Amino acid sequence: YQNYRRRVERDRIAVKEIAVASLLTELLPTLDDIGRAREHGELVGGFKSVAESLETAAAKMGLQQFGKEGEPFDPTIHEALMHSYAPDVTEDTCVAILQPGYRIGERTIRPARVAVAEPQPGAAPAAKSESAEGDKPSDKDADAPEEG
């Protein structure tokens, strides 16, 4: 009987988590609209307080936003929508957040949609080719064995 009670309680918690995740997933487009309105300075007056209340309620339910510019690209939590090369990065890096990602606890309910920059492809090989040119025998070296 004790095992039955534990299993029922565990199932009840799992159903609650699934219901919360489902509700918050449906609210993500609204949260995106609120974020865009905030970026454009259109979040004012009564709408601002409603938006902040909605964001607070979602946070209380465990919704966390993630995705910051400059963080390393991780394909498990980021979705790359754009790609470019940049001389100032040393690894694949998120250079623009097109749409933030959301998670509940450790569960990702939407990956962050990002623009990714990686190091210039010619930067590292160029250093190798310069050293390779230094290893080539010059015309003087080619002539030297013939003289001797």
N, C-alpha and C positions, 0 to 999 in steps of 0.2 A: 504494500500500500504506500509506503514511504517513497519508493522509486516512482510509482505512478504520480504522486503529488509533485515530485521534482520535475518529471517530464512535462506535466501539464503546465507548471510554472515557467519552465524553460520555453515551451511552445507559445505561451501567452506573451512572453517578452519578445520572442522572435516575430510574432504577428504584429505587435505594437511597433517594432522597429521598421518592418516592411511598410506598414501604413504611414508612418511618419515620413519615410523616404519617398513614398509615392506622392504624398501631398506636397512635400517640398520640391520634388522634381517638377510638378505641375506649376509651381510658383516661380521657377527659375526665369521664364521669359519676362514676367512682371518685374522681378528683381533686376534683370538686364535693362529693362526700360527705365527703371528708376536710376540706375547707374548712368545711363546715357543722358538722362535729363539733368543729373547732377553735374556731369562734365560740361554740358552746354549752358549751365547757369539758369536752367528753367525750373529748378526745384525750389519754389518759393511759396510763401503763404500757407494756407491750409493743406495743400498737397504735400508740402515738406513734412509736416507733422504726421500725416497719414503714412508717408513713405518710411519715415524713421520708425514708426510704430510697427509696421510690417517687417522691417529689417530686424528690429529688436525681438519680435516674436519668433522669427525664423532662427535667430541666434540662440534663443532660449531652448528651441527644439533640437539644437545641436548642429545647425548648419554653419559651416565654416567656409569662407571664401579663400582661394589660394591662387597663386600665379603673380609673380612680381617680375618686372623688367630687370635684367641683369643676372637672374639666377640660371644655373646650368640647366640645359634641356634634358628632361627625363621622359622618355617615351611612355612610361607607365602612368604618368599623371598629366602629360602635355600632349596636345594634338597640334602638329606643325601644319599650318595652312600656307605659310610663305617661307621662302628660303633665300638667303643671300650670303655673300662672303664679306667679311670685315677684317681689316688688318689689326684692329685693336682687341680682338678676342683670342683666347688661347684654347678654348674648347667650344663645343656647340652651346650657344647661349641664347636665351629668350631675349630678344631685343624690343619686342612690342607685344603687349597683351591685347589680343583682339576681342577676347571674351574670357572673363575669369572662370576658373574652375571652382567646383563646390564639392565638399565632402561632409559626411556625417560620421564622426568618430574617425575610424581608419578606412571607411568605405567611401570610395570616390563615386559620386553620382553623376558628375560631368567633368571631363578633363578640361583643363585650361587650353583655349585655342590661341596659339601664339605664332609670331614670326620668329624664325630662327636664323641666326648668323653663325657661320663657322669660320675658322681661320682661312686666310687666303690660300688657295691650293698651290700657288707659285711661291709663297713665302719660304716654306721649309725646303722645297726642292731647289730653289734659287741658291741657297747657301751651299747646298751640296754640289751644284753645278759649278759654282765659283771655285770650290776646292778641287773639283775634277779638272778644271781648266789649268789650275796651277800644277797639276800632276803631268800634264801633257809636255812632251819634250818640245822645246822651242827650236827654231831654225838653227840657232847657234849650236845647240846640243846635237842636232842631226849632223851638222857639218864637222863637229869635233872628232868623232870616231874616224872619219875618212882621212883626216889630216894625220892621225897618229899611226 
